[in-house]
């Protein structure tokens, strides 16, 4: 069957009322997550992982995916109205969104943000539709050497693209790989590093690790740091009518080229493992600031300044799904959590997903088309309600979420040991975040680390420990070359900057 035939068939499958309801629920929850600072979609999905057991795979994955892309819609609401980004990727939206609010154009800015998110998300899903299956089909030819180099490239890219000190990203990745060696060795069936504990013989369950590292630690830190948003009753951001939310046709056409350019950039940044929506939104904003027709007003209240980051961060989500669905490689924390959910549901991610579970593969893609439409309707009609919820929820949400973390982790396997593991990783997460160490490498290696080790050992057996035989595997060589490029690029860039600096210092004044 052709791609379009498979897509239309999957549309018929998701038109089930229960799937549509969960799609809307996930999208709405994602919008709220985007509005509330400090939580984030990856933490929310991690908190909900214990509830995945025993559920129907398609319904569950549609809801969790809705949380992921819905959060990008919601992050713009507080960025524009309060100058407080709900998501890191919404920071550039503050630059022009809040000035528009001060000019009394908060509703119009939100309308442009929501429509840009819809354009970026929808075009991104269209590209995803036609890219995912060919990549997955091609990847079915891969053997252990190819998979090993893909995982290696993923880890190298994560370290290279880590915010701040790359050494800290490397340390986090090594720490994650260490945790994957605990338990039964899949290759030799020997128990390792169980420290005399029977529970550790099975290895570390991803649910308590993800909930503790991504969810509970974030909640505890937000409480400790007193992250709150105060909205006064006479706040001007609450004083706009529904009709003020819609931009004029002229304004939409004016912003459309910006949306398209930012969508393309955001999508292909999303394909890169570890890049993330925040990189996409910042780069697209900087690009538009240089080339947009309204660049002189950037920072003063430009609608194009709102459209660029919002189109880019939503398109980036679709790009991240390319590698997740086609290769089983998470491009972000959230896609790592989605891969974890697939594994919990008994579905093996990777290139075989399109043939083993086509209903999941195509159902997720088609649900993103429907989800984007539902979220646009929700955002445009419920913005005042979202802002009211933001005002009344700041002191109660953290306590509720922390309680869900404990109950959900215990309920996943009815084991108090998992609750202890969750608290252990919550402490690790707080410690790492306080020292500015990224936790994304730990999460991703917990999902991929075991496969990385197995494919490496299979490759060594296949090559009889002769690494020179990699030259017989062209695809593996390509990924090894990409690893070298990713490692060398920042070093070369640093050397060029140093030479320019010395040259400038040598020039006499």
KOLZANU-619978 format. One line per field, with one value per residue (C-alpha): residue number from 1; x negated, z negated, y. Coordinates in steps of 0.5 Angstrom, whole numbers, always signed. Last residue first. Layout:
N
resi: NUM/...;
c1: X/...;
c3: Z/...;
c2: Y/...;
// end
This chain:
509
resi: 509/508/507/506/505/504/503/502/501/500/499/498/497/496/495/494/493/492/491/490/489/488/487/486/485/484/483/482/481/480/479/478/477/476/475/474/473/472/471/470/469/468/467/466/465/464/463/462/461/460/459/458/457/456/455/454/453/452/451/450/449/448/447/446/445/444/443/442/441/440/439/438/437/436/435/434/433/432/431/430/429/428/427/426/425/424/423/422/421/420/419/418/417/416/415/414/413/412/411/410/409/408/407/406/405/404/403/402/401/400/399/398/397/396/395/394/393/392/391/390/389/388/387/386/385/384/383/382/381/380/379/378/377/376/375/374/373/372/371/370/369/368/367/366/365/364/363/362/361/360/359/358/357/356/355/354/353/352/351/350/349/348/347/346/345/344/343/342/341/340/339/338/337/336/335/334/333/332/331/330/329/328/327/326/325/324/323/322/321/320/319/318/317/316/315/314/313/312/311/310/309/308/307/306/305/304/303/302/301/300/299/298/297/296/295/294/293/292/291/290/289/288/287/286/285/284/283/282/281/280/279/278/277/276/275/274/273/272/271/270/269/268/267/266/265/264/263/262/261/260/259/258/257/256/255/254/253/252/251/250/249/248/247/246/245/244/243/242/241/240/239/238/237/236/235/234/233/232/231/230/229/228/227/226/225/224/223/222/221/220/219/218/217/216/215/214/213/212/211/210/209/208/207/206/205/204/203/202/201/200/199/198/197/196/195/194/193/192/191/190/189/188/187/186/185/184/183/182/181/180/179/178/177/176/175/174/173/172/171/170/169/168/167/166/165/164/163/162/161/160/159/158/157/156/155/154/153/152/151/150/149/148/147/146/145/144/143/142/141/140/139/138/137/136/135/134/133/132/131/130/129/128/127/126/125/124/123/122/121/120/119/118/117/116/115/114/113/112/111/110/109/108/107/106/105/104/103/102/101/100/99/98/97/96/95/94/93/92/91/90/89/88/87/86/85/84/83/82/81/80/79/78/77/76/75/74/73/72/71/70/69/68/67/66/65/64/63/62/61/60/59/58/57/56/55/54/53/52/51/50/49/48/47/46/45/44/43/42/41/40/39/38/37/36/35/34/33/32/31/30/29/28/27/26/25/24/23/22/21/20/19/18/17/16/15/14/13/12/11/10/9/8/7/6/5/4/3/2/1;
c1: -93/-97/-94/-97/-91/-86/-91/-91/-83/-82/-87/-83/-76/-79/-81/-74/-71/-75/-74/-67/-66/-71/-66/-60/-65/-68/-61/-59/-64/-62/-55/-58/-62/-56/-53/-59/-60/-66/-70/-68/-72/-78/-75/-78/-75/-72/-68/-62/-64/-66/-59/-55/-59/-57/-50/-49/-52/-48/-42/-43/-44/-38/-33/-37/-42/-37/-35/-42/-44/-38/-40/-44/-49/-48/-50/-43/-41/-45/-44/-36/-37/-41/-36/-30/-34/-34/-27/-25/-29/-26/-19/-21/-23/-16/-14/-6/-9/-6/-2/-8/-11/-4/-2/-9/-9/-2/-3/-9/-4/+2/-3/-6/+1/+3/-1/-1/+6/+11/+7/+5/+13/+15/+10/+12/+19/+18/+14/+20/+23/+17/+13/+18/+19/+12/+11/+17/+13/+6/+9/+12/+6/+2/+7/+5/-2/-1/+4/-1/-6/-2/+3/-3/-6/-11/-12/-13/-16/-21/-26/-26/-21/-19/-12/-11/-7/-13/-17/-13/-12/-20/-20/-15/-20/-26/-21/-20/-28/-29/-31/-30/-33/-28/-30/-24/-19/-24/-28/-22/-19/-24/-22/-15/-17/-21/-16/-12/-19/-20/-13/-13/-20/-18/-11/-12/-18/-14/-8/-13/-13/-19/-24/-24/-21/-27/-26/-19/-21/-25/-32/-36/-31/-28/-35/-35/-28/-29/-36/-32/-26/-30/-35/-29/-26/-31/-38/-39/-39/-38/-31/-28/-33/-31/-24/-25/-29/-23/-18/-22/-22/-14/-12/-16/-13/-6/-7/-5/+1/+3/+3/+7/+12/+13/+11/+16/+15/+19/+25/+25/+24/+18/+17/+14/+7/+9/+8/+14/+15/+7/+3/-3/-7/-10/-17/-19/-26/-25/-18/-21/-26/-22/-17/-23/-26/-20/-19/-25/-30/-25/-19/-24/-28/-22/-19/-25/-26/-33/-36/-32/-38/-37/-31/-35/-40/-47/-50/-46/-53/-52/-48/-50/-46/-52/-49/-43/-47/-42/-42/-46/-50/-44/-46/-53/-51/-47/-53/-57/-52/-52/-59/-59/-54/-58/-64/-60/-60/-53/-47/-49/-49/-56/-54/-47/-51/-56/-51/-46/-52/-54/-47/-47/-54/-52/-46/-50/-55/-49/-45/-41/-37/-31/-34/-31/-24/-25/-27/-22/-17/-19/-20/-13/-9/-14/-14/-6/-7/-12/-7/-2/-6/-9/-2/+1/-4/-4/+4/+3/-3/+1/+7/+3/+0/+7/+10/+4/+5/+6/-1/-4/-2/-5/-12/-10/-10/-16/-22/-17/-17/-24/-23/-18/-23/-25/-17/-12/-16/-14/-14/-7/-2/-6/-11/-5/-1/-7/-8/-1/-2/-9/-6/-1/-6/-9/-2/+1/-4/-2/+5/+4/-1/+4/+10/+5/+2/+9/+8/+5/-1/-1/+1/-6/-9/-4/-10/-15/-10/-9/-17/-18/-12/-15/-14/-18/-13/-6/-3/-6/-4/+3/+3/+0/+6/+11/+7/+7/+15/+16/+12/+15/+22/+21/+18/+25/+29/+26/+24/+17/+18/+21/+15/+10/+13/+12/+5/+4/+7/+3/-4/-2/+0;
c3: -35/-32/-30/-34/-39/-32/-30/-37/-37/-30/-32/-38/-34/-29/-34/-38/-31/-30/-37/-36/-29/-31/-36/-31/-25/-28/-30/-23/-20/-25/-22/-15/-16/-19/-13/-8/-12/-9/-12/-19/-18/-21/-28/-28/-34/-31/-26/-27/-35/-36/-32/-37/-43/-40/-39/-46/-49/-45/-46/-54/-53/-49/-54/-60/-56/-54/-61/-63/-57/-59/-66/-64/-69/-72/-79/-82/-76/-78/-85/-84/-79/-84/-90/-85/-83/-90/-91/-85/-87/-94/-91/-86/-92/-95/-90/-87/-80/-77/-83/-87/-82/-81/-88/-89/-83/-84/-91/-88/-82/-87/-92/-86/-83/-90/-91/-84/-82/-82/-78/-72/-72/-71/-65/-62/-63/-59/-53/-52/-46/-41/-45/-45/-38/-36/-40/-37/-30/-32/-35/-29/-25/-30/-31/-24/-25/-32/-28/-23/-27/-32/-27/-23/-29/-27/-20/-21/-28/-25/-24/-32/-38/-41/-43/-50/-53/-57/-51/-48/-54/-55/-47/-49/-55/-50/-46/-52/-53/-46/-40/-42/-37/-35/-28/-24/-30/-34/-29/-25/-31/-33/-27/-28/-35/-31/-27/-34/-36/-29/-28/-35/-35/-28/-29/-35/-32/-26/-30/-32/-39/-40/-41/-33/-30/-25/-23/-20/-13/-16/-14/-20/-26/-22/-23/-30/-32/-28/-32/-38/-37/-34/-40/-45/-41/-42/-39/-43/-37/-30/-27/-31/-27/-21/-23/-26/-20/-15/-20/-21/-14/-13/-19/-17/-10/-13/-18/-13/-10/-17/-18/-12/-14/-20/-27/-31/-39/-39/-38/-44/-48/-52/-59/-62/-60/-63/-70/-74/-78/-79/-77/-81/-78/-83/-83/-90/-89/-94/-91/-84/-86/-89/-83/-78/-82/-82/-75/-71/-75/-80/-75/-70/-74/-78/-71/-67/-72/-74/-73/-74/-79/-82/-86/-89/-92/-93/-90/-84/-80/-75/-74/-68/-62/-57/-52/-56/-62/-68/-73/-73/-67/-65/-71/-69/-62/-65/-69/-63/-59/-65/-65/-58/-59/-64/-60/-54/-59/-57/-54/-51/-43/-43/-49/-46/-39/-41/-45/-38/-34/-38/-38/-30/-30/-34/-30/-23/-26/-29/-22/-18/-12/-16/-16/-9/-11/-17/-13/-7/-13/-17/-11/-7/-14/-17/-12/-13/-20/-20/-16/-21/-27/-24/-21/-28/-32/-28/-29/-36/-36/-32/-36/-42/-39/-37/-44/-48/-43/-49/-47/-54/-51/-44/-49/-52/-45/-42/-46/-50/-44/-45/-51/-49/-48/-55/-56/-61/-59/-64/-60/-63/-57/-52/-55/-59/-53/-49/-53/-52/-44/-45/-51/-46/-42/-48/-52/-45/-44/-51/-49/-42/-46/-51/-46/-41/-46/-50/-57/-62/-64/-62/-69/-71/-66/-68/-72/-66/-61/-66/-67/-59/-58/-62/-70/-72/-69/-68/-61/-57/-62/-61/-54/-54/-59/-53/-48/-52/-53/-46/-44/-49/-47/-40/-42/-46/-40/-35/-29/-30/-26/-20/-20/-20/-13/-10/-12/-10/-3/-3/-4/+1/+0;
c2: +101/+95/+89/+83/+83/+82/+76/+73/+73/+71/+65/+64/+64/+59/+54/+54/+53/+47/+44/+45/+42/+36/+32/+33/+31/+25/+22/+24/+20/+14/+14/+14/+8/+4/+6/+3/-3/-7/-1/-3/-9/-5/-6/-13/-16/-22/-18/-21/-22/-15/-13/-17/-14/-7/-9/-12/-6/+0/-4/-4/+3/+6/+7/+8/+12/+17/+18/+19/+24/+28/+29/+35/+38/+45/+43/+44/+40/+34/+34/+35/+29/+25/+26/+24/+18/+16/+18/+13/+8/+8/+8/+2/-2/-1/-6/-6/-7/+0/+2/+4/+9/+11/+13/+16/+20/+22/+25/+29/+32/+33/+37/+41/+43/+46/+52/+55/+53/+59/+64/+59/+56/+63/+64/+57/+60/+66/+62/+57/+59/+60/+55/+49/+50/+50/+44/+40/+42/+40/+33/+31/+32/+29/+23/+21/+20/+16/+12/+11/+8/+5/+1/-1/-5/-10/-7/+0/-2/-6/+0/+1/+1/-6/-6/-9/-3/-2/-2/+3/+8/+8/+10/+16/+18/+18/+22/+27/+28/+29/+26/+19/+14/+8/+9/+10/+12/+16/+19/+22/+24/+29/+32/+33/+36/+41/+43/+46/+49/+53/+55/+58/+61/+65/+67/+71/+75/+76/+79/+85/+88/+92/+86/+86/+92/+94/+86/+87/+85/+79/+77/+78/+78/+72/+68/+70/+68/+61/+60/+61/+57/+51/+51/+51/+45/+40/+39/+32/+28/+32/+31/+37/+41/+39/+41/+47/+50/+48/+51/+57/+59/+57/+61/+67/+67/+67/+73/+78/+73/+73/+80/+81/+76/+80/+77/+73/+73/+80/+77/+73/+79/+82/+84/+78/+80/+87/+85/+87/+81/+81/+75/+72/+67/+62/+58/+58/+55/+50/+48/+48/+44/+39/+39/+38/+32/+29/+29/+28/+24/+21/+19/+17/+12/+10/+8/+5/-1/-2/-9/-16/-18/-11/-14/-19/-15/-17/-11/-13/-10/-16/-22/-27/-28/-28/-23/-20/-19/-19/-13/-7/-5/+0/+4/+5/+7/+13/+15/+15/+20/+24/+25/+27/+32/+35/+35/+38/+45/+49/+46/+39/+39/+36/+31/+29/+28/+23/+19/+19/+18/+12/+9/+10/+6/+0/+0/+0/-6/-10/-10/-5/-7/-5/+2/+3/+1/+6/+12/+11/+10/+16/+21/+22/+23/+27/+32/+33/+33/+38/+42/+41/+43/+49/+52/+50/+53/+59/+60/+59/+64/+69/+68/+70/+76/+78/+77/+81/+87/+92/+95/+92/+85/+87/+88/+81/+77/+81/+78/+73/+69/+68/+64/+59/+54/+53/+52/+56/+62/+68/+75/+75/+75/+73/+68/+66/+64/+62/+55/+52/+51/+47/+43/+40/+37/+33/+32/+30/+24/+21/+21/+18/+13/+11/+10/+6/+2/-1/+0/-6/-2/+5/+8/+8/+12/+18/+21/+20/+24/+30/+30/+30/+35/+40/+42/+48/+53/+52/+54/+48/+43/+46/+46/+39/+37/+40/+36/+29/+30/+32/+25/+21/+23/+22/+15/+14/+16/+12/+16/+14/+8/+11/+16/+10/+8/+15/+15/+8/+10/+16/+12/+7/+0;
// end
